[in-house]
Amino acid sequence: MYRIFSEHALRPVTSLNGLWNMRIDEADYPMLIPGVWERIPALRDYHGTADFTRTVEISESGAYLLRFGGVSHTATVYWDDVQVGWHYNAFTAFEVLLENVSAGSHTLRVTVDNRFTKESLLHVPNDYYTYGGLNRPVELHKLASARIERMAFSCVQTGEGAYAAKVDIYVHAVADSPALQAKMTVADGEAACDVPALSAGEKHMVTLTADVTGVKPWDIGQGNLYDLTATLLRGGEPVDDLIDRVGFRTIEIAGEEIRLNGRKIFIKGFNRHEDHGQFGSALSVDAMMDDIHLILGTGANSIRTCHYPNDPRFLDLCDALGVLVWEENHARAIDIHPEGFDDVCAIVNEEMVHQHMNHPCIWVWGILNECESETEFGREVYRKQLEQLRTLDPTRPVTFASCRFFTDVCMDLVDVASFNVYPLWYHNEHPAEYGKRLTEWMDTVGAANKPIIFSEFGAGAIAGYHDPFGRAKWSEERQCDILREQLEAFMGMARLSGTYIWQFADVRVADEWFSIRPKTMNNKGVVDQFRRPKMSYAVVKELYNHR
């Protein structure tokens, strides 16, 4: 399933997960989807193209929708050898509309490309690995003449357990559609309105509002969720539906404070990549849940989805367990100058927000990790993208993680000011002294009266390498020492509103990074790539649980 729950009670949906055939250079490999080809030993280092193929049985002629949760990184979609779709970026979903499909057997083929080229502006040799495959679920939807494309939910608290709920419902006419009625229910609230007749391909948005009472707020450790159901009706008969799970909660920035449901909170978080020693970037839901349990076991309350939008099933789990999430677009320390960069980022930003904005766990949107925020050119890029996020979703704060120490010129553009810092790892200044010096400077360049977060800090350790006497760098003992000093200093700073440790688990990096990453891994995890805890896990657990 694309989510951990059923999104439709009315619309017929068929999972296309399971066994596909993958062909590379005339060689055939059976592949389980979701999956990446690096799980096959002979293809562990393969960068290129592959054809993924399966047969799809259609029992009833009509309009259908192919829904891909994610393909890494570029997908060209063929239906019976005719190209019907194309999408770039591994970490957002996309759809392909098939308007007139006949009953019978059909061939679905997806050509996948994970090469680094001048066109792959966001996928470059980086400090994480670009896998190849259909890394998230695939579905086939049978459509009526009109469908609900998506919903956008927001709420305002009006009293104890009472909220005003607002839902924008986006209707798409697959074929010529007569006038319809749209109905929405959530908790004890409901509303309805008319939808005008639409021509094939036309789209229309309606807004419904309802007062709800007696609901439990979504909060840290309290994933109180409610089904939000939208239905299209014709003459009182349902035509299409869409179901989501939402939470009632408020996020606000009040001076230097981050407030959840009206109270000040302190973020205790981890950075986490979608990467696993066994599954690559195509983690099972069980593996996602194991990660969350390990993270919560330290006393953490938040996860940063470095450095791209995450699988919605992972966000569903964070919704259900009451875990705060910083989600960000796909860009890490890359060249922001090439022609087309702005356009690619704008598409990713829109897809990220449209697809994920109903998740109550997401408390902040981030962009452009460690990019060129010290230049005037970079400032304009940051300004445009932050404005776009605020337009797409005015209900959440925005931020970015900077590493432009004492030179950044974009701190005034954000709602939350964030820096990636590595004292005692990349330099020897004491964390308390460095943190004080950096935050005092930040306050002079736009961060004054805003929350400040240290969005990355940590130290590397090769799992199993011990040096209890010399405590050399890359030993588990030295990682413990550095993380302890960093955490004790940062969590004692009144000026900070939160911390995100780099990182939860060791991850594979691009081969081009071999010279500065032992084992071609980013080894700063508190667990290894197979989730075996290092000594530092206990240090974080001790300190996070005491805050």
C-alpha positions in Angstrom: 0.0 0.0 0.0 1.0 3.6 -0.7 0.0 4.5 2.9 -0.3 2.4 6.1 -4.1 2.7 5.8 -6.6 2.5 2.9 -7.2 5.9 1.2 -10.3 4.7 -0.6 -13.4 2.8 0.5 -15.1 3.4 -2.8 -12.5 3.7 -5.5 -11.0 0.3 -6.6 -7.3 0.2 -6.0 -4.9 -2.6 -6.9 -1.4 -2.8 -5.5 1.2 -3.4 -8.2 3.9 -4.2 -5.6 5.5 -7.6 -5.8 7.6 -9.5 -8.3 8.6 -7.6 -11.4 11.2 -8.4 -14.1 14.2 -6.1 -14.3 16.4 -6.1 -17.5 19.9 -4.6 -17.7 22.0 -5.2 -20.8 19.9 -8.1 -21.9 20.2 -9.8 -18.5 17.0 -10.5 -16.6 16.6 -10.3 -12.8 13.5 -10.9 -10.7 12.9 -7.9 -8.5 10.6 -7.3 -5.6 8.9 -3.9 -5.7 9.4 -1.6 -3.8 13.1 -2.4 -4.2 16.4 -1.1 -5.5 18.8 -3.1 -7.7 21.8 -2.6 -5.3 20.3 -5.4 -3.2 21.5 -7.8 -6.0 25.3 -8.4 -5.3 26.3 -8.1 -9.0 24.6 -4.7 -9.2 25.8 -3.2 -6.0 27.7 -0.4 -7.8 25.7 -0.2 -10.9 24.8 3.3 -12.2 22.8 3.3 -15.4 19.4 2.4 -16.8 17.1 -0.6 -16.2 13.7 -1.7 -17.5 11.2 -2.9 -14.9 8.3 -4.8 -16.5 5.2 -6.6 -15.3 1.8 -7.7 -16.8 -1.3 -5.9 -15.6 -4.7 -7.5 -15.9 -7.6 -5.2 -16.6 -11.1 -6.7 -16.0 -13.1 -3.7 -17.0 -12.4 -1.1 -19.7 -12.2 2.6 -18.7 -9.9 5.2 -17.2 -7.1 4.2 -14.8 -4.4 5.9 -12.8 -0.9 4.6 -12.2 0.5 5.9 -9.0 4.2 5.7 -8.2 5.3 6.5 -4.7 8.9 7.1 -5.9 11.3 6.1 -8.6 15.1 6.7 -8.2 15.8 9.0 -9.8 14.2 9.3 -13.3 11.3 7.3 -14.6 10.0 6.9 -18.1 6.7 5.0 -18.1 5.4 2.9 -21.0 2.0 1.2 -21.3 2.0 -1.4 -24.0 5.2 0.1 -25.3 3.7 3.6 -25.7 5.3 6.3 -23.5 2.6 7.6 -21.1 4.6 9.4 -18.4 7.9 10.8 -17.2 9.1 12.0 -13.8 12.3 13.2 -12.2 13.3 13.0 -8.5 13.5 9.9 -6.3 11.6 11.3 -3.3 8.2 12.5 -4.5 5.2 10.6 -5.9 3.8 11.0 -9.3 0.8 9.8 -11.3 0.1 8.7 -14.9 -3.5 9.0 -16.2 -4.5 6.2 -18.7 -7.8 7.5 -20.2 -9.0 4.6 -22.3 -7.8 1.2 -21.3 -9.4 -1.9 -22.8 -10.0 -5.0 -20.8 -7.4 -7.7 -21.0 -3.6 -8.1 -20.4 -1.3 -5.1 -20.7 2.4 -4.6 -20.2 3.6 -1.9 -17.9 7.3 -1.0 -18.3 9.3 1.6 -16.4 12.7 2.6 -17.5 14.7 3.8 -14.5 17.9 5.9 -14.6 20.1 6.7 -11.6 23.1 8.2 -13.5 24.7 11.5 -12.7 24.2 13.8 -15.7 23.9 17.5 -16.4 20.1 17.0 -16.2 20.1 15.3 -12.8 20.5 18.7 -11.1 19.6 17.4 -7.6 21.1 14.0 -7.8 24.8 14.4 -7.8 27.7 12.5 -6.1 26.9 13.4 -2.6 27.3 12.4 1.1 24.5 9.8 0.6 23.9 7.3 -2.1 21.6 7.5 -5.1 20.0 4.1 -5.5 18.3 2.7 -8.6 14.8 1.3 -8.7 11.2 1.6 -7.8 11.9 2.5 -4.2 8.3 3.1 -3.1 5.0 1.4 -3.7 3.1 1.3 -7.1 -0.7 1.3 -7.4 -3.4 1.1 -10.1 -6.6 3.0 -9.6 -9.9 2.5 -11.5 -11.4 6.0 -12.0 -14.9 7.3 -12.4 -15.7 10.3 -14.6 -14.5 12.6 -11.8 -12.0 12.0 -9.0 -10.7 13.7 -5.9 -7.1 14.5 -6.7 -6.1 15.7 -3.3 -7.2 17.4 -0.1 -5.5 20.2 2.0 -6.5 20.2 5.7 -5.9 23.0 8.3 -7.5 23.9 11.6 -7.8 26.7 14.1 -8.4 26.0 17.7 -11.6 27.7 19.0 -11.8 26.2 22.5 -11.0 23.2 24.7 -11.2 20.2 22.3 -12.9 22.4 19.7 -11.5 23.4 16.3 -12.6 25.0 13.1 -11.6 22.6 10.3 -11.0 23.8 6.8 -10.6 21.4 3.8 -9.7 22.3 0.3 -10.9 19.5 -2.1 -9.3 19.4 -5.5 -11.6 17.7 -8.1 -10.4 16.5 -11.5 -12.8 15.6 -14.3 -11.4 12.5 -16.0 -14.1 12.7 -18.6 -17.0 15.2 -19.1 -18.7 15.3 -15.8 -22.1 16.7 -14.8 -22.6 18.7 -11.7 -21.7 16.9 -8.5 -21.8 17.4 -4.7 -18.7 17.3 -2.5 -19.1 16.1 1.1 -16.5 16.2 3.9 -16.5 14.5 7.3 -14.0 14.7 10.1 -14.5 13.9 13.8 -18.0 15.1 14.5 -18.0 17.8 11.8 -19.3 17.6 8.3 -20.0 19.9 5.4 -21.1 19.8 1.7 -21.2 22.0 -1.3 -21.9 21.8 -5.1 -19.3 21.2 -7.7 -20.1 22.6 -11.2 -20.2 20.5 -14.4 -16.7 20.1 -15.7 -15.2 19.3 -19.1 -12.7 16.4 -19.5 -9.4 17.4 -18.0 -10.8 20.4 -16.1 -10.0 20.9 -12.4 -11.9 22.7 -9.7 -11.3 23.4 -6.0 -14.0 23.7 -3.4 -13.5 24.7 0.3 -15.5 23.2 3.1 -15.4 24.2 6.7 -16.8 22.5 9.8 -16.7 23.0 13.5 -15.5 20.0 15.5 -15.8 19.3 19.2 -14.6 16.8 21.7 -11.3 16.0 19.9 -8.0 15.1 21.5 -5.1 17.2 20.3 -2.2 15.7 18.4 0.9 16.1 20.6 4.4 14.7 21.2 3.9 11.0 22.1 0.1 11.4 21.6 -0.7 10.6 18.0 -4.4 11.3 18.2 -5.6 11.0 14.6 -9.0 11.3 12.9 -10.2 10.1 9.6 -10.9 12.9 7.1 -13.2 11.7 4.3 -14.1 13.5 1.2 -16.8 12.1 -1.2 -18.1 13.1 -4.6 -21.7 12.3 -5.2 -24.0 12.5 -8.2 -27.7 12.5 -7.5 -26.9 11.3 -3.9 -24.9 8.3 -5.1 -21.1 8.3 -4.3 -18.8 8.5 -7.3 -15.3 8.8 -5.7 -13.7 9.2 -2.3 -10.5 10.0 -0.6 -9.5 9.3 3.0 -6.7 10.8 5.0 -5.7 10.8 8.7 -5.3 14.2 10.3 -4.5 15.6 13.7 -5.7 18.7 15.5 -2.8 20.7 16.8 -1.3 24.2 16.5 2.3 25.2 15.7 3.4 28.7 16.2 6.6 30.7 16.6 6.4 33.2 19.4 9.7 35.2 19.6 12.5 32.7 20.5 10.0 30.0 21.3 8.6 27.1 19.3 5.1 26.4 20.7 3.1 23.3 20.1 -0.6 23.5 21.2 0.3 26.8 23.0 3.2 25.6 25.1 7.0 26.0 24.6 8.8 22.9 23.4 12.4 21.9 23.1 13.3 19.8 20.0 15.4 16.7 20.8 16.0 15.1 17.4 18.0 13.0 15.0 18.8 13.4 11.4 17.8 10.2 9.5 18.4 9.1 5.9 16.2 6.7 4.1 19.0 4.2 3.9 19.5 0.7 5.3 22.3 -1.9 5.0 19.8 -4.5 3.8 17.1 -2.5 2.0 19.0 0.4 0.5 16.5 3.3 0.1 13.5 1.0 -0.1 12.8 0.3 3.5 9.9 -1.9 4.6 7.3 -0.5 7.0 8.6 -2.9 9.6 12.1 -1.4 9.2 10.7 2.1 9.4 8.9 1.3 12.6 12.1 -0.3 14.1 13.9 3.0 13.3 11.3 5.1 15.1 11.3 2.8 18.1 15.1 3.0 18.3 15.0 6.8 18.0 12.2 7.2 20.6 14.2 4.9 22.9 16.8 7.6 23.3 14.2 10.1 24.6 14.2 12.0 21.3 11.0 13.6 20.1 11.8 14.6 16.5 13.3 13.5 13.2 14.7 15.5 10.4 14.3 13.9 7.0 17.7 14.7 5.6 17.8 15.7 2.8 14.6 15.0 0.8 10.9 14.3 1.3 10.4 11.0 3.0 8.1 8.0 2.3 4.6 8.9 3.3 4.3 5.6 5.2 7.2 6.8 7.4 5.3 10.0 8.0 2.1 8.0 8.8 4.0 6.2 11.5 5.3 9.5 12.9 1.8 10.8 12.9 0.6 7.7 14.8 3.4 7.8 17.4 3.4 11.6 18.0 6.9 12.3 16.5 7.7 15.8 15.3 9.2 15.9 11.8 11.3 18.5 10.0 10.8 17.7 6.3 12.9 19.4 3.6 13.2 19.5 -0.1 15.9 17.6 -2.0 19.1 19.7 -2.2 22.3 19.2 -0.2 25.4 21.3 -0.7 25.0 21.4 -4.5 25.5 23.9 -7.2 22.5 26.2 -7.4 23.6 28.1 -10.5 22.7 25.8 -13.4 19.9 26.7 -15.8 16.8 24.9 -14.7 17.7 24.6 -11.1 15.0 26.9 -9.9 12.4 25.1 -11.9 13.3 21.7 -10.6 13.3 22.8 -7.0 9.9 24.5 -7.5 8.4 21.3 -8.7 9.9 19.3 -5.8 8.7 21.9 -3.3 5.2 21.8 -4.7 5.1 18.0 -4.8 6.4 17.8 -1.3 3.8 20.2 0.2 0.8 19.0 -1.8 1.5 15.4 -1.0 2.5 15.7 2.7 0.9 18.8 4.1 -1.9 16.9 5.9 0.6 15.0 8.1 0.3 16.6 11.6 3.8 15.4 12.5 5.4 17.9 10.1 6.1 21.0 12.1 8.5 22.8 9.8 9.5 22.9 6.1 13.1 23.1 5.2 15.0 23.8 2.0 18.5 23.8 0.4 20.7 22.2 3.1 24.2 23.8 3.2 23.8 25.6 0.0 25.1 29.0 -1.1 23.5 31.2 1.6 26.5 33.5 2.0 26.1 35.1 -1.4 23.6 37.6 -2.9 22.8 35.1 -5.7 22.1 32.4 -3.1 20.0 34.8 -1.1 17.7 35.3 -4.0 17.3 31.5 -4.5 16.5 31.1 -0.8 14.1 34.0 -0.9 12.1 32.6 -3.8 11.9 29.1 -2.4 10.9 30.2 1.1 8.2 32.5 -0.4 7.0 29.5 -2.4 6.7 27.3 0.7 4.8 30.0 2.6 2.4 30.4 -0.3 1.9 26.6 -0.6 1.4 26.2 3.2 1.0 29.3 5.3 0.3 27.2 8.4 3.9 26.1 9.1 7.2 27.9 9.7 10.1 27.6 7.3 13.8 27.1 7.8 17.1 25.9 6.2 20.2 24.4 7.7 23.3 26.5 7.1 27.0 25.9 7.4 28.1 29.3 6.2 29.7 30.2 9.5 29.8 33.9 10.3 29.1 34.7 6.6 25.5 33.7 6.0 23.2 36.5 4.7 19.8 34.7 4.8 19.0 34.4 8.5 16.4 37.2 8.2 14.4 35.2 5.6 13.4 32.3 7.9 11.1 31.7 10.8 13.5 29.4 12.6 17.3 29.9 12.2 19.3 26.7 11.9 23.0 25.8 11.7 25.0 22.6 11.3 27.9 22.7 13.7 30.6 20.1 14.4 32.9 21.4 17.3 35.5 18.9 18.5 35.1 17.0 15.2 36.0 19.4 12.4 37.6 22.0 14.7 38.7 22.0 18.4 36.8 24.9 19.8 34.7 23.9 22.9 31.0 23.4 22.0 29.8 25.8 24.7 32.1 28.6 23.6 31.5 28.0 19.9 27.7 27.8 20.4 27.7 31.0 22.3 29.8 32.8 19.7 27.8 31.5 16.8 24.3 32.3 18.3 25.4 35.8 19.3 26.6 36.5 15.7 23.3 35.0 14.4 21.3 37.4 16.4 23.1 40.3 14.7 22.3 39.1 11.2 18.6 38.3 11.3 18.0 35.6 13.9 17.2 38.0 16.8 13.8 37.2 18.4 13.6 33.9 16.5 14.1 30.3 17.6 17.6 28.9 16.9 18.3 25.2 16.3 21.5 23.4 15.8 20.3 21.2 13.0 23.5 19.0 12.8 26.3 18.0 15.1 28.0 14.8 16.0 31.2 12.8 15.4 32.1 9.7 13.4 32.8 6.2 14.7 33.5 3.1 12.7 31.3 0.4 14.4 33.4 -2.0 16.3 36.6 0.1 16.4 37.7 0.7 20.0 40.4 2.7 21.5 39.7 3.1 25.2 43.1 4.5 26.0 44.1 6.8 23.2 40.4 7.6 22.3 41.4 8.2 18.7 38.9 9.8 16.3 36.8 7.2 14.5 36.7 5.1 17.7 33.4 4.5 19.4 34.9 5.9 22.7 35.8 9.2 21.0 32.4 9.5 19.4 30.9 9.1 23.0 33.2 11.8 24.3 32.4 14.3 21.6 28.6 13.7 21.6 28.5 14.1 25.4 30.3 17.4 25.4 28.2 18.7 22.5 24.9 17.7 24.0 25.7 18.9 27.5 26.7 22.3 26.1 23.9 22.7 23.6 21.1 21.5 25.8 22.3 23.9 28.5 22.0 26.9 26.2 18.9 29.0 26.9 19.2 30.5 23.4 18.6 27.2 21.7 15.2 25.8 20.9 16.4 22.4 19.7 19.0 20.0 18.6 19.2 17.4 15.8 22.1 14.9 16.1 23.9 13.9 13.0 22.9 11.1 12.6 20.7 8.2 13.5 22.3 5.5 11.4 25.4 5.0 9.3 24.6 5.4 5.6 26.3 4.6 2.3 27.7 7.6 0.4 28.7 8.1 -3.3 31.9 6.4 -4.3 33.4 9.9 -5.2 33.4 10.6 -1.4 35.7 7.6 -0.6 38.7 9.7 0.5 36.9 11.4 3.4 34.4 8.7 4.3 36.0 5.4 5.7 34.3 2.4 4.1 32.5 4.8 1.7 30.0 5.4 4.5 29.0 8.4 6.5 29.9 6.8 9.9 28.4 9.4 12.2 25.4 7.2 13.2 24.7 6.2 16.8 23.7 2.8 15.2 25.4 1.2 12.2 23.8 0.6 8.8 22.1 -2.6 10.2 20.8 -0.7 13.3 23.2 -2.3 15.8 23.8 0.3 18.5 27.2 1.8 19.0 28.3 2.9 22.5 27.1 6.5 21.7 23.5 5.3 21.6 23.6 5.0 25.4 25.2 8.4 25.8 22.4 10.1 23.8 19.8 8.1 25.7 21.2 9.3 29.0 21.3 12.9 28.1 18.1 13.2 26.0 16.1 11.4 28.8 17.4 14.0 31.3 16.1 17.0 29.4 
